[in-house]
């Protein structure tokens, strides 16, 4: 059927309006996904896939919404469709790897990361994931090689320097790790590098430098839970008990279920002779982690030596014997 000029114009405009409608839907679905409205994201993606069943971006978005819900099987089902449509899509390959990584299936994750590297034409984030997955699969020598290759190509990448520094720290190569964190800290005013540099100084018993770097990191971001926790441990180590209390209390304010921070806070209160607060804090710790041998033992010692509450102390020590019957000192 031949359309008149007006009819073809109207049809063209109708197609334009329809395409705009689909684009608007896709934009809305991305926003819904970013805002955590995953069911709504999936509903919109279903509608889009009815019209565009082979759209990789919609398939990846649908997969991402299920990934964020923790439904990895459903996420992988959409990613496999996307991968069959375009086996060379870097984003799809990395998303598949992330699903397997989240499930601790590191061998499968490694396979898809290596596929992403093989099919990419230049350096990209898959190289960083490759180094990290090699660490997870205990391929330490190859992980170090890949980190060095990345830094040869991207010498100013503070993210890679941070990750490489963490890797070196895990291998007890403390001085080498320190160098990486120092470079990362110079290349960007980044609190992560400062925090890790603090960890290095803490491990090497340079407590003043550890405190300085922790505070620099916290000046940039005061909500760094691990940094606050480690700062408290440094203060505890150098017997600055009130400052340790303040650091641990801030940690717990950010993470109320941090049993380790509660235990160290209880220790700090004990050193300040605030036994009632110490006992109260130990109890909070043991509510979260009832089988913590050290916390049970320390609470028992506070009851016995500091508060002369022999019955309560005995209960704690009995619990310790149940937890570790082979220990001869209990």
C-alpha positions in Angstrom: 0.0 0.0 0.0 1.4 3.3 -1.0 1.2 6.1 1.6 0.5 9.7 0.7 3.0 12.3 1.8 1.0 13.2 4.9 0.5 9.6 5.9 4.2 8.8 5.6 5.0 11.8 7.8 2.5 10.7 10.4 3.9 7.2 10.4 7.4 8.5 10.7 6.3 10.7 13.7 4.5 7.7 15.2 7.8 5.7 15.0 9.7 8.6 16.5 7.2 8.8 19.4 7.4 5.0 20.0 11.2 5.1 20.0 11.1 8.0 22.5 8.7 6.0 24.7 11.1 3.1 24.8 14.0 5.3 25.5 12.1 7.0 28.3 11.2 3.5 29.7 14.9 2.5 29.6 16.0 5.7 31.4 13.3 5.1 34.1 14.3 1.5 34.6 18.0 2.6 35.1 16.9 5.2 37.7 14.6 2.6 39.5 17.6 0.2 39.6 19.9 2.9 41.0 17.3 3.7 43.7 17.0 0.1 44.7 13.5 -0.4 43.3 14.4 -3.8 41.7 10.9 -5.2 41.2 9.9 -2.1 39.3 13.1 -2.3 37.3 12.3 -5.9 36.3 8.7 -5.0 35.4 9.9 -2.2 33.0 12.6 -4.4 31.6 10.0 -7.1 30.9 8.0 -4.6 28.9 11.1 -3.5 27.0 12.2 -7.0 26.2 8.8 -7.7 24.7 9.6 -5.1 22.1 13.4 -5.4 22.0 14.2 -9.0 23.0 17.8 -8.8 21.8 18.8 -5.5 23.5 22.0 -6.2 25.4 21.7 -3.1 27.6 18.2 -4.1 28.8 19.3 -7.7 29.3 22.3 -6.5 31.4 20.1 -4.1 33.3 17.6 -6.9 34.1 20.5 -9.1 35.2 21.9 -6.4 37.4 18.6 -5.9 39.2 18.5 -9.7 40.0 22.2 -9.6 41.0 21.5 -6.8 43.5 18.6 -8.9 44.9 21.0 -11.8 45.4 19.2 -13.9 42.8 22.3 -15.0 41.0 20.7 -17.8 39.1 18.1 -15.5 37.5 20.8 -12.9 36.9 23.0 -15.4 35.1 20.0 -16.6 33.0 19.7 -13.1 31.4 23.5 -12.7 31.1 23.7 -16.0 29.2 21.1 -14.8 26.7 23.1 -11.6 26.3 26.4 -13.6 25.9 24.8 -15.8 23.3 23.7 -12.8 21.3 27.2 -11.1 21.6 30.0 -13.3 22.9 32.4 -10.3 22.6 30.6 -8.0 25.0 33.1 -7.0 27.7 30.4 -5.8 30.1 28.4 -9.0 29.8 31.5 -11.2 30.4 32.4 -9.1 33.5 28.9 -9.2 34.8 28.9 -13.0 34.5 32.2 -13.1 36.3 30.9 -10.9 39.1 27.9 -13.3 39.7 30.3 -16.3 40.0 32.6 -14.2 42.2 29.8 -13.3 44.6 29.0 -17.0 44.9 32.7 -17.7 45.7 32.9 -19.7 42.4 36.3 -18.3 41.7 37.3 -20.8 39.0 34.3 -19.8 36.9 34.8 -16.1 37.6 38.4 -16.4 36.5 37.4 -18.1 33.2 35.1 -15.2 32.2 37.5 -12.5 33.4 40.2 -14.1 31.2 37.7 -14.3 28.3 37.1 -10.5 28.8 40.8 -9.8 28.6 41.3 -12.1 25.6 38.5 -10.3 23.7 39.4 -6.7 24.6 41.7 -4.7 22.5 43.3 -2.5 25.2 43.7 -2.2 29.0 40.4 -2.1 30.9 39.0 -3.0 34.3 39.0 -6.7 33.5 42.8 -6.7 34.1 42.3 -5.4 37.6 39.6 -8.1 38.3 42.1 -10.7 36.9 44.7 -9.8 39.4 42.2 -9.9 42.2 40.8 -13.3 41.2 44.3 -14.7 40.9 44.8 -13.8 44.5 41.5 -15.5 45.4 42.6 -18.7 43.6 46.0 -18.5 45.3 47.9 -18.0 42.1 50.2 -15.6 43.9 53.1 -15.4 41.4 50.8 -14.7 38.5 48.8 -12.1 40.5 52.0 -10.2 41.2 53.0 -10.4 37.5 49.6 -9.1 36.4 49.7 -6.2 38.9 53.1 -5.2 37.6 51.9 -5.4 34.0 48.9 -3.2 34.8 51.1 -0.6 36.5 53.5 -0.6 33.6 50.6 0.3 31.4 48.8 2.5 33.9 51.5 3.9 36.3 49.2 6.6 37.7 46.2 4.4 38.6 45.9 4.9 42.4 43.1 2.2 42.5 45.6 -0.4 41.2 48.3 0.9 43.5 46.0 0.5 46.5 45.0 -3.0 45.4 48.6 -4.0 44.7 49.6 -2.5 48.1 46.9 -4.6 49.9 48.2 -7.7 48.0 51.8 -7.0 49.1 50.7 -6.4 52.6 48.9 -9.8 52.6 52.2 -11.4 51.5 54.1 -9.6 54.4 56.0 -7.5 51.9 55.5 -4.5 54.2 58.1 -2.1 52.7 57.0 -2.7 49.2 53.3 -2.2 50.2 54.3 1.1 51.9 55.8 2.3 48.7 52.6 1.6 46.7 50.4 3.3 49.3 52.7 6.3 49.3 52.5 6.6 45.5 48.7 6.2 45.6 48.4 8.9 48.3 50.4 11.3 46.2 48.6 10.7 43.0 45.2 11.4 44.5 44.1 12.7 47.9 42.5 9.4 48.6 41.6 8.3 52.0 41.9 4.6 51.2 45.7 4.9 50.5 46.1 6.9 53.7 44.3 4.3 55.7 46.4 1.5 54.3 49.5 3.5 54.9 48.4 3.8 58.5 48.0 0.0 58.6 51.6 -0.4 57.4 53.0 1.9 60.1 50.8 0.1 62.7 52.3 -3.3 61.6 55.8 -1.9 61.8 55.1 -0.3 65.3 55.5 3.2 64.1 52.5 4.3 66.0 52.8 8.1 65.6 52.9 7.8 61.8 50.0 5.3 61.9 47.9 7.7 63.9 48.8 10.6 61.6 47.7 8.7 58.5 44.5 7.4 60.1 43.6 11.0 61.0 44.4 12.3 57.5 42.1 9.6 56.1 39.3 10.4 58.6 39.6 14.1 57.8 38.6 13.2 54.2 35.9 10.7 55.3 35.0 10.5 59.0 32.8 7.4 58.4 35.6 4.9 57.7 34.7 2.1 60.1 37.8 0.0 59.7 40.1 3.0 60.0 38.4 4.1 63.2 38.7 0.6 64.5 42.4 0.4 63.8 42.9 3.9 65.2 41.4 2.6 68.4 43.7 -0.4 68.5 46.7 1.9 68.1 45.6 4.1 71.0 45.0 0.9 73.0 48.6 -0.2 72.1 50.2 3.0 73.3 47.9 3.2 76.5 45.9 6.2 75.3 42.8 4.6 76.7 40.4 7.5 76.6 41.2 8.2 72.9 40.8 4.4 72.3 37.3 4.6 73.8 36.4 7.5 71.6 37.6 5.7 68.4 35.8 2.5 69.3 32.6 4.3 70.2 32.6 6.0 66.8 33.2 2.6 65.1 30.2 1.1 67.0 28.0 4.1 66.2 28.6 3.4 62.5 28.4 -0.4 62.9 26.4 -1.4 65.9 27.0 -5.1 65.4 30.8 -4.9 65.3 31.6 -7.5 68.0 35.3 -7.0 67.7 35.0 -3.2 68.3 32.8 -3.9 71.4 35.4 -6.3 72.8 38.2 -3.8 72.4 36.0 -1.0 73.9 35.4 -3.2 76.9 39.1 -3.7 77.3 39.7 0.1 77.1 37.0 0.7 79.8 38.7 -1.9 82.0 42.0 -0.1 81.7 40.2 3.1 82.7 38.9 1.3 85.8 35.3 1.7 84.6 34.4 -1.9 85.3 30.6 -1.5 85.1 30.9 -0.1 81.6 33.4 -2.8 80.7 31.0 -5.6 81.9 28.1 -3.9 80.1 30.1 -3.7 76.8 31.4 -7.3 77.1 27.8 -8.5 77.5 26.8 -6.6 74.3 29.8 -8.2 72.5 28.7 -11.7 73.7 25.1 -11.1 72.6 26.5 -10.8 69.1 29.3 -13.4 69.4 28.4 -15.7 72.3 31.2 -18.2 71.4 34.0 -15.7 71.5 36.5 -17.5 73.7 38.6 -14.4 74.5 35.6 -12.2 75.3 34.2 -14.8 77.7 37.6 -15.3 79.4 38.2 -11.5 79.8 34.8 -10.9 81.2 35.3 -13.8 83.7 38.6 -12.2 84.8 36.9 -8.8 85.3 34.2 -10.4 87.4 36.8 -12.4 89.4 39.7 -9.9 89.9 37.9 -6.5 89.7 34.4 -7.0 90.9 34.8 -10.1 93.2 31.8 -11.7 91.6 32.9 -15.3 91.8 29.6 -16.9 90.7 29.5 -14.8 87.5 33.2 -15.4 86.9 32.7 -19.2 87.2 29.9 -19.1 84.6 32.2 -17.4 82.2 35.1 -19.8 82.8 32.7 -22.8 82.4 31.7 -21.4 79.0 35.4 -21.1 78.1 36.0 -24.8 79.0 33.1 -25.8 76.8 34.5 -23.7 73.9 38.1 -25.0 74.3 38.3 -28.1 76.5 41.9 -28.7 75.4 43.2 -25.5 76.9 45.1 -26.3 80.1 45.0 -22.8 81.6 41.3 -22.6 82.0 
